[in-house]
Each structure stands twice: as structure tokens, then as C-alpha cells.
């Protein structure tokens, strides 16, 4: 983590900026954004449901550690290389600090594929889903679910086919309750829980937090309003709501894929 802070600060220094004004403005604050990914899979490995209060507590604990460690290293860098020029004008209250901000929660959609984990702080989108890549459909099954189902002795060809078809464990028989709780998917997580997880990370993140509140296709205007209202009340800096099937999308539940249906998505207009 400390090495990552140094790396990101080096990037600021050697970056080739398109305009001199952008370079000058950037070097006055030297903002960086260290983040996380794989939060959902971490919870599963720990035996904690994304839908639980314990998940919210762990979100605060994880991001508090990341930010405090990153700030500590930025403070050391400030002593070694000099603090960012606007430190004295800021409200940070540190004697030395290389970077005005040190943490951000990014989507990490592409790099999480490379890393083989869940993106950012999102729950699992589905246990099986189709990804639209330049017109080609790539079907993916959660390797973590496959492994844990095998360890629990419930993995069978028929069960995996049903999970692949549905994308979730809803209505799938023969799944232990604890696995069903652990492998909750994005649209099975209550909208308020989505927001509370985001707010828990935002509490200890300098910049904004990328997070999507996934809603089923039947979500109403009131449902969306409730998400934005709660997000504002809990101090989130921004909120993204997506109603499934509302627009052309990259990820589809299960192995078939679904086209957007504009006639059913008028609240998105």
C-alpha cells in the first residue's frame, strides 16, 4: 500500500500533461486516488454476507486502514520530497503531506477481470453472466462459487446448469442457507444496503466513491427517489442507479442475455 502511494505520486510527477495549465494546477495539489477492489469476494471468503450489518462495519474498517496508511506515507513523502504547494492553505492540518488527497474508489471494471476478482466495492453482479464485448458474448461463471459449492458437496452438473441459466441462487434447490446468504447478487441486495455500503466507504475516502445501486426492471420512480434521498442523508458524494434492462448494457444475468426494452423503461427517459 505504501509502495502504491509512492508509485501514484511518481505518476503525477512524470505524467505528460496535454496543457501547461493542467500541469500547473495538478502539481499544486498532487492529488492521487488509491482504491480497492474485490470487496465482495473478501466478504465471501470471510463468511460475511454483503447484505449484513457486519459488511458495513468491515467496509469502514477496511477503508479507514487504507486511508490512514496512505496519508501516513504521503506525510513521509512530504518530508522527503516536499509537501504539495497548497498545504498551508488547506484544512488538512498536517505539517507535511505530499498529496492533497490519497484515496478514491474507482469502478475497476476492466482491471478486476485481469485480477480475477469482483470490481471495486460492488457485490457480485451474478453467479453466471454474459458480458458483451464488441458484439461477442462471453459467458462467465463465478469460480469462487464453483469452488465453495464443490467444497460443500453440492456442486453437480444439473445444479451448475440451473445457476448458469438463472445467474443467481434464487429458486435453486439444494443450496445451504449460508451459501445462499454469502452469494447474494447485486439485484438481491436491498437498495438501502447498497447505499449504506457506499456511505461506509465514503466516510473514509478523500475523493468520491464509485458504486451502482442495481434495481430490478420493475423499480419505480419512488424507488429511485428513495435511493438518492438516503444517499444524500448519509453523505455520499454521488450516486448511480441502474434499472436492469433499461438501456443497452454490458452485463446480462445468466447465459442468454437480454435486450433493452424501451417501452418498459420510461422512468429512465
C-alpha positions in Angstrom: 0.0 0.0 0.0 2.8 2.4 0.9 4.6 1.5 -2.3 1.4 2.2 -4.2 1.2 5.7 -2.8 4.8 6.3 -3.9 4.0 4.9 -7.3 1.0 7.1 -7.8 2.9 10.2 -6.7 5.6 9.3 -9.2 3.0 9.1 -11.9 1.9 12.7 -11.1 5.5 13.8 -11.4 6.3 12.2 -14.8 2.9 12.5 -16.5 2.9 14.2 -19.8 0.1 16.7 -19.4 -1.7 18.0 -22.6 -1.6 21.6 -21.4 0.7 23.7 -19.2 -2.2 25.0 -17.2 -3.3 21.4 -16.4 0.2 20.5 -15.3 0.4 23.6 -13.1 -2.9 23.0 -11.5 -2.2 19.3 -10.9 1.2 19.9 -9.3 -0.3 22.4 -6.8 -2.4 19.7 -5.2 -0.7 16.5 -6.4 -4.0 14.6 -5.8 -3.8 10.8 -6.0 -6.5 8.1 -5.6 -5.5 4.8 -4.1 -8.5 2.4 -4.1 -9.7 -1.1 -3.5 -11.3 -3.9 -5.5 -12.5 -7.4 -4.6 -14.5 -6.3 -1.5 -17.4 -8.7 -2.3 -15.2 -11.7 -2.7 -13.3 -10.7 0.5 -16.6 -10.8 2.4 -17.5 -14.2 0.9 -14.1 -15.6 1.9 -14.6 -14.3 5.4 -18.1 -15.8 5.6 -19.9 -12.4 5.8 -22.9 -11.6 3.7 -22.9 -8.4 1.7 -26.4 -7.9 2.9 -25.4 -7.7 6.6 -24.5 -5.0 9.1 -21.1 -6.7 9.5 -20.4 -5.9 5.9 -20.9 -2.2 6.6 -18.6 -2.4 9.7 -15.9 -4.1 7.6 -16.3 -1.5 4.9 -15.5 1.2 7.4 -12.6 -0.8 8.9 -11.0 -1.6 5.5 -11.2 1.9 4.1 -10.2 3.6 7.4 -7.0 1.5 7.3 -6.3 2.2 3.6 -6.7 5.9 4.0 -4.8 6.3 7.3 -1.9 4.3 5.9 -1.9 6.2 2.7 -1.9 9.5 4.5 0.9 8.4 6.7 3.0 7.5 3.7 2.1 10.7 2.0 3.3 12.5 5.1 6.6 10.8 4.9 6.9 11.7 1.2 6.1 15.3 2.1 9.2 15.3 4.4 11.3 13.6 1.8 10.3 15.5 -1.4 8.3 18.4 -0.1 4.6 18.9 0.5 2.1 19.9 -2.1 2.2 23.7 -2.6 -1.3 24.4 -1.3 -0.9 22.6 2.0 -0.7 25.7 4.1 -4.0 27.0 2.5 -5.8 23.6 3.0 -7.8 22.5 6.1 -5.9 19.2 6.4 -3.9 20.2 9.5 -0.8 18.3 8.7 2.8 19.6 9.0 3.8 17.7 5.9 1.7 16.0 3.2 2.8 15.2 -0.4 -0.7 14.8 -1.8 -3.9 16.8 -1.1 -6.0 13.6 -1.5 -4.8 10.0 -1.3 -7.9 7.7 -1.8 -10.6 7.1 -4.4 -12.9 4.2 -5.0 -12.8 3.6 -8.8 -15.0 1.1 -10.7 -12.1 -1.1 -11.7 -14.3 -2.9 -14.2 -11.6 -3.9 -16.6 -8.6 -4.4 -14.3 -10.8 -6.6 -12.0 -11.2 -9.0 -14.9 -7.4 -9.2 -15.2 -7.1 -9.6 -11.4 -9.8 -12.3 -11.4 -11.9 -10.7 -8.7 -15.1 -8.6 -8.1 -14.9 -4.9 -9.3 -14.5 -2.1 -6.8 -16.8 -2.4 -3.8 -19.7 -3.9 -5.8 -21.5 -7.1 -4.8 -21.3 -10.0 -7.3 -23.4 -8.9 -10.3 -24.4 -12.5 -10.9 -23.0 -16.0 -10.3 -23.2 -16.5 -14.1 -23.5 -13.7 -16.5 -22.9 -12.8 -20.2 -20.5 -10.0 -20.9 -21.0 -8.1 -24.2 -17.5 -7.4 -25.7 -17.6 -5.7 -29.0 -20.6 -7.7 -30.1 -19.2 -11.0 -28.8 -20.9 -12.7 -25.8 -18.6 -14.1 -23.2 -20.3 -16.2 -20.5 -18.6 -16.2 -17.1 -19.3 -18.4 -14.0 -18.1 -17.3 -10.6 -15.0 -19.5 -9.8 -15.5 -18.7 -6.1 -19.0 -20.2 -6.1 -17.9 -23.2 -8.1 -15.1 -23.9 -5.6 -17.2 -23.4 -2.5 -20.1 -25.4 -3.9 -17.6 -28.2 -4.6 -16.2 -28.0 -1.0 -19.7 -28.2 0.4 -20.5 -31.2 -1.7 -23.4 -29.5 -3.5 -21.8 -29.0 -6.9 -23.4 -31.1 -9.6 -23.8 -30.7 -13.3 -27.6 -30.1 -13.1 -27.2 -27.5 -10.3 -24.5 -25.6 -12.3 -26.6 -25.6 -15.4 -29.6 -24.1 -13.4 -27.3 -21.5 -11.9 -25.9 -20.7 -15.3 -29.4 -20.3 -16.7 -30.7 -18.0 -13.9 -27.5 -16.2 -12.9 -28.5 -16.3 -9.2 -29.4 -18.9 -6.5 -33.0 -17.7 -6.3 -35.2 -20.7 -6.7 -32.3 -23.1 -7.0 -32.9 -26.1 -4.7 -30.2 -27.9 -2.7 -28.2 -24.8 -1.7 -27.3 -24.5 2.0 -28.7 -21.3 3.6 -25.2 -19.9 4.5 -24.1 -20.2 0.9 -27.3 -18.6 -0.3 -26.6 -15.6 2.0 -23.0 -15.3 1.0 -23.6 -15.4 -2.7 -26.2 -12.7 -2.8 -26.1 -10.9 -6.1 -26.4 -7.2 -7.0 -30.2 -7.0 -7.6 -30.8 -9.2 -4.5 -29.1 -6.7 -2.3 -31.6 -4.2 -0.8 -31.2 -0.7 -2.3 -30.6 0.8 1.1 -27.8 -1.7 1.8 -26.1 -0.6 -1.5 -26.2 3.0 -0.3 -25.0 2.1 3.3 -22.0 0.2 1.9 -21.1 3.2 -0.3 -21.5 5.6 2.6 -19.3 3.4 4.8 -16.5 3.7 2.3 -17.2 7.4 1.6 -16.7 8.2 5.3 -13.0 7.3 4.9 -12.4 8.2 1.3 -10.9 11.6 0.3 -12.5 11.7 -3.2 -15.7 10.1 -4.5 -16.8 6.5 -4.4 -17.9 4.7 -7.5 -20.9 2.5 -6.7 -24.0 1.3 -8.6 -27.4 0.7 -6.9 -28.8 -2.1 -9.1 -32.6 -2.2 -9.3 -34.9 -4.7 -11.0 -36.7 -3.7 -14.1 -39.9 -3.1 -12.2 -38.4 -0.4 -10.0 -40.5 2.8 -9.7 -39.8 6.5 -9.6 -40.3 6.3 -5.8 -37.7 3.6 -5.5 -35.1 5.7 -7.3 -36.0 8.8 -5.3 -35.5 6.8 -2.1 -32.0 5.8 -3.1 -31.0 9.4 -3.9 -32.5 10.7 -0.7 -30.8 8.2 1.5 -27.5 8.7 -0.4 -27.7 12.5 0.4 -28.6 11.8 4.0 -25.6 9.5 4.5 -23.1 11.9 2.9 -22.3 10.1 -0.4 -20.7 12.4 -2.9 -22.5 10.9 -5.9 -24.9 8.1 -6.6 -25.5 5.9 -9.6 -28.8 4.0 -10.1 -29.3 1.4 -12.9 -32.6 -0.3 -13.6 -31.9 -3.7 -15.2 -32.8 -3.8 -18.9 -33.4 -0.1 -19.0 -30.8 0.7 -21.6 -28.3 -1.2 -23.7 -25.9 -2.8 -21.2 -22.7 -4.7 -21.0 -23.6 -7.4 -18.4 -26.7 -9.7 -18.6 -28.0 -12.2 -16.0 -27.4 -15.8 -16.8 -26.1 -17.2 -20.1 -28.7 -15.9 -22.5 -28.5 -12.1 -22.3 -31.4 -9.6 -22.6 -32.0 -6.7 -24.9 -33.2 -3.4 -23.5 -36.9 -2.8 -23.7 -37.6 1.0 -24.0 -41.4 0.5 -23.6 -40.8 -0.8 -20.0 -38.2 1.9 -19.1 -40.0 5.2 -19.3 -38.8 6.4 -15.9 -35.2 6.3 -17.3 -36.0 8.9 -20.0 
